[in-house]
Amino acid sequence: MNILFSSLSGNDLTQSIHYHQAFVRLGHQVFKFAIPAARDDLKQGAWVEPGFAPETTLESLAHLSGFTPDLFLYIEPLGLIPRGMEKAPFPTACLLCDTHCDLELRLRLSRFFDHVFLYQRNYLKFFTEHPPGHVHWHPYACDLEFFHPMKVERDLDVALIGQVTSERKRILSTLMQSYRINEQRYYWQKEISRVYSRAKIVLNLPNADDLNFRTFEALSCGALLLTKRIKNGQEMLFQEGVHYAAFGDERELFAKVDYYLSHERERAAIAATGLEEVRQRHRLEQRIPEIIDMVKTKPEAVAPIRRMSPSQIDLTYAKLYEQWRLADSGLKLAQEARNGGRPFLPVLLPALRSVMRVLLR
């Protein structure tokens, strides 16, 4: 399949890095692009990503790809959504992540696409603008070429990687009194496999009961995953006590840590079973064909933006540019609307708000 692939994939935080590599490994032809980005912070995932202006057209990208596209795929975060999505002559799809952070933004993003894939099962009910069969649960999966057990000593009792929230800080403070914990700092993706391979237990404290990527990272590195007990698809993909251990509150969390660190054989058996389950059923090479099959099964052009009037399309892009603080692109869009005889004041207002946010930050 020929794929136009949009994401800010120079960012060390985004999972699109692994999706892109897996698409290529599976033999698909991929033309990858992004909005230009630069971040000068070596401790927090710095990156430089050359790219295209936000107002670049889909037609231009298809021409530059050198092939006839079969699919436009957008993977969060902050990829390029080119102009002209309403006229795409091939299916379009998006893969959306942090629905718990800003659901309204993800609902707006979904309007550009024929198919919507969500990491979080409990948010499917909110995406109602698409017909049946065009909004899908697509849980995370593992790039086992990247995340895998390494031949190192498991000298950490517990590992936790992520932003240190007040909850995590409190729990870590208690654990550190008795157990060896990894240093709490930003970890580049290339470092995560080594940390988790050193850990006997990987502790996962998900935000908003999300079934997050850390779940799959921990399992794919052969550690015992100890995670919050949630009903967001976790119980459908894995079996508690067989593939992972779970807790309902902090008291149970501490009790499970104590128990599994003192029962090495049981801990190792669950970790090994979890690793094998990921290898058998939760690899990117298995998830990607599911995306392709769903798009091929229902190739209809049903993106909400395809049904909009020209002025509604302008406003949809204007709100996107405002959300991403692309003030210049918003102002250009307002000028284009004015020159084209379309209502431009509704488009200008989001652009002006973006300008004010840039000036006041």
N, C-alpha and C positions, 0 to 999 in steps of 0.2 A: 504494500500500500504506500502511496505517496502522501506524505503528511506535512502540512504547514504547522510548525510547533512553536507556540508562543509562551514564553515565561522568562522571568528574570533569573535565568539559570546560572548567572555568574555569582549569585548569592549563595554562600556556603550553607545557609539555613534551608533552602528550598529543596523539596524532594524531587523536583523536576529534573535535577541532575541525573538521578537514577532512572527515571522514566525514559529520558532521552537515550541513555546508554543501553537500556534494555530494548527499546524499539529498534535500535541499530543492530543489537545482537540477534534479534529475531528476523533480521533481513529486510526491514522496512527502510524506505528512502525518506530521510527527514531533512527538512529545511528549517533550521532553528533561528529564531530572531527575538529581539527584545527592545524595550525602550532603553536608551543610553542611561547608564548609572555609574556612580562612583561614590565610594564610601571609604574614608581614610581613618579606619579604626581597626588596627591589627588585632586588638583583643576581643572584638565583637563581630568577627566574620567579615572583614574588609573585602571589597571586591571592586573591580573595574569591568564594566560590561559595555562594549560598543554596541550601538543599535540604531534604530530608525526613529524618526520623529513620530510623535503620537498620531499626527494627522496623515501618516502614510496610508495609502489605499490598499485594500485587499487585492485588487487587480494588479497593482505594482508588485506586491510580494509574490503573488502567483507567477508573474512573469520572471521575476528574479530567481525563483526556485529552480528553473530549468526543467520542470516537469509539469504534467497536468495533475493538480492536486485531487486526491480522493477524500481528504478530510482536513479541516482546520481544527486543531486541538489547542486549547488554552489551559494551562495549569498555573494555579496561583503560586506565588503572589506577584502582582504588579507586572504582568506581561503586557505586550502590545495588543490592544484590541483595535485593529485598523478601521479606517472609515470604509463604509460600503458593506458592512456585514449583512445588511438587509437584502443585498442582491447576490449573496454567495451562491455560485452555481454548483456547489457541492455541500455535503453535510458539515455542520459545525458542532463542536462539543466543548464543554468546559469541565474541569475537575476542581471543585471548590473545597477549601479546608476549614478555616476558622469561623464556622457559622455561629459559634457561641460568642465571638467577639463583636461582630457587626452583621447581624442577620440581614438588615436592610440593604447593606452594600451587596451582599451575595445575591439577594433577590433581584437587585438592579443588574448585576452582572449576568445573571441567568437569562435575561431578556435578549441578549445578543446571540444565543445559541439554540440549536435544534435539540441537543441532548445535554442534560445536566447530570453530572456524576458527583455524588456527595460522599465524603469520607464518613460522615456522621449519620447513622441510620435514624436517629430520633429527630432529625430536621426535615425528613422527606415530606412530612405533612404540610410544611409551610410553602412549598414550591407548587403552586396551584395554577400557574399561567400556562403550563404545558399540558398537552393531552396525555392520556395514559400511555405508558411505555416509553416515555421520553425523560423521565426523572428516575435516577437509579442510585441505589446504595452501592458504593464502591469502596470497601474498607482498604486501609493501608495494606501494603505488602512489603516484602523484603527484597532488597538487592543483595543476594547472597554472594555476589562477586565482591561486595564491599563490606557487608556486615557478616562476620563469621567468627567462630572460635579461633583464637590465636594461641600458639604454643607458649604460654606464659604461666607462671605460678598464680593460683587463685589466692592472693595474699590480702585481698580486701574482704572484710566481712560483708559490708553493704556498700553499694554504689548508687548514687543518685546524680543525674545530670539534668539541668534545667535551671530556669530562673529561680532564685532563692526568694520565694514569697514568705510572708510572715508564718504561714502554716508550715512550710518546709523548714524554715529556720528553727522553729520550735521543736519539730520532730528530730531534726538533725542534731540539735543541741543535746537532746536526751540520748540518742544513739551513740554520740561521740563519747559519752561518759564510760561506755563499756566496750565499744567495738571500733574497729579500724574502718574509716570512711575515706572515700576519695576526696581530694582537694576540691573545694567549691569555687569554680571559675568557669569562664566560657571555654567550651571544648569544640574544636573544629571537628567536622564529621570524620576526618581521617583518624582522629584520636579515639573515637567512641568505641570501636571494636576492641581496642587494647584495654580500655578501662573496664568494659563489661566482661571481657575475658579474664580479667583479674578478680572479678567479684564473685563471691559465693551467692549473694542475693542482690538483685537489682530492684530497688524500690521505685515504684511508679505512683506519683500523686497527681492524677490528671486534673486538668481544669474543666469545670462544668460537666463532669461525668463523660468527657470525650474518650472515645476509643482511639488513643493517640499512637503516633508512630513509635514512641518509646516502647510500647508493648511489644512490637514486632522486632525492634532492635535488640531488646534484652533476650527474647527467645532465640533469635538467630545467632547469638553469641554464646549460647550454652550455659547461661546463668539461670538460677531460679528466679523467675519473675514473681514479685510480690506486689500486687496492685489492688486498687480499690475495687470493691465488688459493685459492679454497675450492670444495668440492663440497657445496653446500647449496641447490642450485637456481639459483645464479648462472649456472652454465654452461648451464642449460636456458633461461633467459630472455634471456641476452645472449651475444655471441660475443667472446671475448678477441681483442684486436688489431683488431677491427672497431668495437665499441661502447665499449670501455674498455680500459685497460691493467692488467696485474696483475703481482704479484711473489710469490715464494715465501719469500724471506728478506730481511734488511736489506741485504745486499750488492746483491741484484737491485733492491731498492727505490731505493737511491741511484743505481744505474746507469740505471734507467728515468727518474728525475727529470732527470739530466744529459742523457740522450738526447733526451727530448721537449722540453726547454727549448731545445735547440740545433737541433731539427728542427720549426720552427714549422708548416710546411705539413702535415706528417704529423699533428702534434698536433691542429691545427684540424680536419682531415678526420675523425679518429676522434671528436672531441668533437661535431662536427656530426651524424655518423651516430648516435651515442648519443642525442643530443637528439631526433632524428627517430624513433628506435625507441621512446623513452618516449612521445612524442606519439601514435604509432600504436597502441601495444599496452599501455601501462602507466599509464593514467589512472584516477583513482578512478571516473570515470563508466563505466569498463569493468569494474572489479572489483566494484562494488556490485551490478550485475545478476547477477553470478555467485553472490553470496550469496543473493539472492532466488530465483534459479532452483533452487539446491540445496535450499533450504528447501521450496519449492513441490513439487519432485520427490519429496521424502521428508518429508512433514509429520507422520510418526508421532511420538507422544509417548513418547520412549525415554530421556529424562533419567534417570540412575540414581536421583536423588532421588524420582522418581515411584514407584519400586518399594520404597521404604524404609518401615519401620514408623514410627509417630509418635515413638518414642524415638530411633530412628536419625536422623530428620529434625532433632530437637532438637539432637542431638550434632553434626550436620553444620553447622548454623548456629552452634553454640557455638564450634566450631573456627575458623570464618570470623571471628567476632567477636574471638577471641583473636589470630588472625594480624594483624588490623587494629587491635588494641589498643582495641577498643570495649567497655571494661569495663562501662559502664552497661547496654549492650544485652545483654551476657552475663548480668548479674545479673537483669535483667528476665525473660530467657528461662528462667532457673532457677526463678524464682518462678512463672512461668506453668506450667512443667512440674509443679511441686509442687502448685499449685492444681488442675491437671487430673488429678491422680492418676497422673502418669507419673514414671519414675525421674528425679530431679533432681540427685543427687550427681554423676553423670558430666558433667552440664551445668554444674554449679557450679564444678567444678575448673578448667576453662579460664578461667572468669570471674575466679576468684581469682588465677590466674597473671597475667592481664591487669592486675588491680589492683596486684599486686606490681611489675610492670614499670613501671607509671605512677609508683608511689611511689619507686622506686629509680633512675629515670632522671635 
